[in-house]
């Protein structure tokens, strides 16, 4: 990213006008320095000159698998990669500076839950630990280092519960972060529910082919009953995003101030749905200043008038992703 852009500007965004100004600055930058995005914009809307951030064209998330979406003048310090089945292409997200990713994660987390230092993080993320390049693992490792302890667990459920109890006796707020299937595996062990009293249980989504997919409502009900907690929180993030959004209790995610979303029509990416109407999600993550801030993802969701959003599921026709039919 050009040295003329002060990346700390995104953390000062506190209004629609401020977001709009930064988004338009990044749009101009990427049209100028990102050849892939420039060509995409020309095909998407030859006369594109967005006045409002919601008019900025969003590139299909699949382009992270096939194109180099990166504008920094130095090689990336880290490349995050998505999970994938054998033979499938994975996304690559080039990140110029790991410290920037850490800073974004911390700021997003602390907006929702308070100081990192007050928490211990116990992580059930087996599918992510089994490969390299996971941005979620990087985030959790950093949280553990900066916070009040924690660790990663595979099938060590008794050790997990012993460690949770230990952190609680030390006065730490304990957060159990887990991929959906691993949390369900924990429930099937019929654990002592007293251990999870006052523990924040956070699911990061995804069965990763290990279990049958179920709705988030079903998942949260099963976890609440099985672990004896009143509510389950959720994290929404992905390899291609620098930022995360959190849903504390109701399945409604609140994005950080530097992120906005819209919903587009399944068959016409230029048709932006009104607030409250379902569609495929467009994500404007200004923390992606060096890669691609404007992404059309394959999640079906609803964006509410206050900017918060719900994720209803995945679009099955994975090869039909709006404007990715345009060959670059």
C-alpha positions in Angstrom: 0.0 0.0 0.0 1.2 3.5 -0.8 3.0 5.3 2.0 0.5 8.1 1.5 -2.1 5.9 3.1 -2.0 5.9 6.9 -3.3 2.4 7.9 -4.2 3.6 11.4 -6.9 5.7 9.7 -9.2 2.6 9.6 -9.1 2.3 13.4 -10.3 5.9 13.7 -13.5 5.3 11.6 -16.5 6.4 13.7 -19.0 7.5 11.1 -20.5 6.6 7.7 -18.7 9.6 6.1 -15.3 8.4 7.5 -15.9 4.9 6.3 -16.9 6.2 2.9 -13.8 8.3 2.5 -11.4 5.5 3.3 -13.3 3.0 1.2 -13.1 5.3 -1.9 -9.4 6.0 -1.2 -8.8 2.2 -1.2 -10.9 1.8 -4.3 -8.8 4.3 -6.2 -5.6 2.7 -5.0 -6.6 -0.8 -6.1 -7.9 0.2 -9.5 -4.5 1.9 -10.0 -2.2 -0.7 -8.6 -4.1 -4.0 -8.8 -4.3 -5.1 -12.4 -6.7 -7.9 -11.7 -9.2 -5.6 -9.9 -8.8 -2.9 -12.5 -9.8 -5.4 -15.3 -12.6 -6.7 -13.1 -14.0 -3.2 -12.5 -13.9 -2.4 -16.2 -15.9 -5.5 -17.0 -18.3 -5.2 -14.1 -19.1 -1.5 -14.7 -17.0 0.4 -17.3 -18.1 3.8 -16.0 -17.6 2.9 -12.3 -16.9 6.0 -10.3 -18.5 5.1 -6.9 -19.8 8.0 -4.8 -20.8 5.7 -1.9 -18.9 2.7 -0.6 -21.8 0.3 -1.4 -21.4 1.1 -5.1 -17.8 -0.3 -5.1 -17.7 -3.5 -7.1 -16.8 -6.6 -5.0 -14.6 -9.2 -6.6 -15.6 -12.9 -6.2 -13.8 -14.6 -3.2 -12.8 -17.4 -5.6 -10.2 -15.0 -7.1 -8.0 -15.6 -4.0 -7.5 -19.1 -5.5 -6.6 -18.0 -9.0 -5.1 -14.5 -8.9 -2.5 -12.6 -6.9 -4.5 -9.9 -5.0 -1.7 -7.9 -3.4 -0.5 -4.3 -3.8 2.3 -3.9 -1.3 5.7 -3.1 -2.8 7.4 -5.7 -0.5 7.0 -9.5 -0.4 4.3 -10.7 2.1 5.5 -11.6 5.6 2.9 -14.4 5.7 0.5 -16.1 3.3 -2.6 -17.5 4.9 -4.2 -20.4 3.1 -7.7 -22.0 3.3 -8.5 -25.6 4.0 -9.4 -27.7 1.0 -10.0 -31.3 0.0 -7.4 -33.2 -1.9 -7.0 -31.9 -5.4 -8.9 -28.7 -4.8 -7.3 -25.3 -5.1 -7.0 -23.3 -1.9 -7.2 -19.5 -1.3 -4.1 -17.6 -0.6 -4.2 -14.3 1.3 -0.9 -12.4 1.1 -0.4 -10.3 4.3 2.4 -7.7 4.2 3.0 -7.6 8.0 1.9 -10.1 10.6 1.8 -7.4 13.3 -1.0 -5.7 11.3 -3.1 -8.9 11.4 -2.4 -9.3 15.2 -3.5 -5.7 15.8 -6.7 -6.0 13.8 -7.6 -9.2 15.6 -7.0 -7.7 19.1 -9.0 -4.5 18.4 -11.9 -6.5 17.0 -11.9 -9.0 19.9 -11.6 -6.3 22.6 -14.5 -4.3 21.2 -16.7 -7.4 21.9 -15.2 -9.0 25.0 -12.9 -6.7 26.8 -9.1 -6.9 27.4 -7.2 -9.8 26.0 -5.1 -9.9 29.2 -8.1 -10.9 31.2 -8.8 -14.0 29.2 -7.5 -17.5 28.9 -8.1 -19.2 25.6 -8.7 -22.9 25.3 -9.0 -23.9 21.7 -10.6 -27.0 20.1 -9.5 -26.6 16.5 -8.3 -30.0 15.3 -8.9 -29.5 11.6 -6.9 -26.3 11.6 -4.1 -27.7 13.6 -3.7 -30.5 11.1 -2.5 -28.1 8.4 -0.3 -25.0 8.0 -1.3 -21.5 7.0 -4.4 -21.1 9.1 -5.2 -17.5 10.0 -7.5 -18.7 12.8 -4.6 -20.6 14.4 -2.4 -17.6 14.1 -5.0 -15.5 15.8 -5.5 -17.9 18.7 -1.8 -18.4 19.2 -1.3 -14.7 19.5 -4.3 -14.4 21.9 -2.8 -17.1 24.1 0.6 -15.4 24.2 -0.9 -12.0 25.0 -3.6 -13.2 27.3 -3.8 -15.1 30.5 -2.8 -18.5 29.1 -4.5 -21.3 27.4 -3.6 -23.8 24.7 -4.7 -26.1 21.9 -6.4 -29.5 22.4 -7.1 -32.4 20.0 -8.9 -35.3 21.7 -7.7 -34.4 25.2 -11.1 -33.6 26.6 -10.2 -34.3 30.2 -7.1 -32.1 30.1 -9.2 -29.4 28.5 -11.6 -29.5 31.4 -8.9 -29.6 34.0 -7.2 -26.6 32.4 -10.4 -24.6 32.2 -11.0 -25.3 35.9 -7.4 -24.2 36.6 -7.8 -20.9 34.7 -11.0 -20.2 36.5 -9.4 -20.6 39.9 -6.8 -18.1 38.8 -9.5 -15.6 38.2 -9.3 -15.6 34.4 -12.2 -15.2 32.1 -12.1 -18.5 30.1 -13.0 -18.6 26.5 -13.5 -22.0 24.8 -13.0 -21.5 21.0 -13.9 -24.5 18.9 -14.8 -25.6 15.4 -18.4 -26.9 15.4 -17.7 -30.7 15.0 -15.0 -30.6 17.8 -17.4 -28.9 20.2 -20.0 -31.5 19.4 -17.4 -34.2 20.1 -16.9 -32.6 23.5 -20.6 -32.7 24.2 -20.8 -36.4 23.4 -18.3 -37.0 26.2 -21.0 -35.9 28.6 -18.7 -33.5 30.5 -19.3 -32.1 33.9 -21.4 -29.0 33.2 -20.1 -27.3 36.3 -16.7 -26.9 34.6 -18.3 -24.7 31.9 -20.1 -22.3 34.3 -19.2 -18.7 33.3 -17.1 -20.0 30.4 -17.7 -18.2 27.1 -18.2 -20.9 24.4 -17.4 -19.6 20.9 -18.0 -21.6 17.8 -16.1 -20.7 14.6 -18.5 -22.6 12.3 -17.9 -25.5 9.9 -18.2 -29.2 10.1 -15.2 -29.7 7.8 -16.8 -32.8 6.4 -16.6 -34.5 9.8 -20.3 -34.3 10.5 -23.6 -33.6 8.9 -24.2 -29.9 8.5 -26.9 -28.5 10.8 -28.3 -25.0 11.3 -26.6 -22.6 13.7 -29.7 -22.6 15.9 -29.6 -26.4 16.2 -25.8 -26.3 16.9 -26.2 -23.6 19.6 -29.1 -25.5 21.3 -27.1 -28.7 21.4 -24.0 -27.0 22.8 -26.0 -25.0 25.4 -27.7 -28.2 26.6 -24.6 -30.3 26.5 -22.3 -27.9 28.2 -24.8 -26.2 30.5 -24.2 -22.6 29.2 -26.9 -20.1 28.7 -25.7 -19.0 25.3 -23.1 -19.7 22.6 -21.2 -17.0 20.8 -20.0 -17.1 17.2 -17.0 -15.8 15.3 -17.3 -14.9 11.6 -14.0 -14.8 9.7 -12.3 -16.4 6.8 -8.9 -16.8 5.2 -9.6 -13.9 2.8 -10.4 -11.4 5.5 -8.2 -9.6 8.0 -11.1 -8.8 10.3 -13.6 -10.9 12.3 -17.1 -10.2 13.4 -18.7 -11.6 16.5 -22.2 -12.6 17.5 -22.5 -12.6 21.3 -25.8 -14.4 21.9 -28.4 -14.2 19.1 -26.5 -15.3 16.0 -26.5 -11.6 14.8 -23.0 -10.6 14.0 -21.7 -7.1 14.6 -18.8 -6.1 12.3 -16.1 -3.7 13.5 -16.3 -0.1 12.4 -13.9 -0.6 9.5 -16.1 -3.4 8.0 -19.5 -3.1 6.2 -21.7 -5.6 4.4 -24.4 -5.6 1.8 -26.5 -8.5 0.3 -26.7 -9.0 -3.4 -29.1 -10.9 -5.6 -28.0 -14.5 -6.3 -28.3 -14.1 -10.0 -27.4 -10.4 -10.4 -24.5 -9.1 -8.4 -25.4 -5.5 -9.3 -28.8 -5.9 -7.6 -28.2 -5.0 -3.9 -30.9 -6.2 -1.6 -32.8 -3.9 0.8 -32.0 -4.2 4.5 -33.6 -7.3 5.9 -33.8 -9.2 2.6 -31.6 -12.3 2.1 -28.9 -12.5 -0.5 -25.3 -13.4 -1.1 -23.0 -11.3 1.1 -20.6 -8.6 -0.1 -18.0 -7.7 2.5 -16.1 -4.4 2.6 -13.2 -5.1 4.9 -11.0 -2.0 4.9 -8.4 -3.8 7.0 -7.6 -5.7 3.7 -5.8 -2.6 2.5 -2.9 -4.5 1.0 -4.9 -7.3 -0.5 -8.5 -6.9 -1.6 -11.0 -4.9 0.6 -14.1 -5.6 -1.5 -15.1 -9.2 -1.7 -18.2 -11.0 -2.8 -18.5 -14.2 -0.7 -20.6 -17.4 -1.1 -22.4 -17.1 2.2 -26.2 -16.3 2.1 -27.1 -13.8 4.7 -29.3 -10.9 5.8 -27.9 -7.4 6.5 -30.0 -5.4 8.9 -30.6 -1.6 8.8 -28.1 -1.1 11.7 -25.3 -2.8 9.7 -25.4 -6.1 11.7 -25.8 -9.3 9.8 -26.9 -12.9 10.0 -25.4 -15.8 8.1 -28.0 -18.3 6.8 -25.9 -20.8 5.0 -23.7 -21.4 2.0 -24.7 -21.1 -1.6 -24.6 -24.5 -3.2 -23.8 -23.5 -6.8 -20.2 -22.8 -5.9 -19.1 -22.4 -9.5 -21.7 -19.7 -10.2 -20.4 -16.7 -8.3 -21.9 -13.7 -9.9 -19.2 -11.9 -11.9 -16.7 -14.7 -11.8 -18.1 -15.7 -15.2 -16.0 -12.8 -16.5 -12.7 -14.3 -17.6 -9.7 -12.2 -16.6 
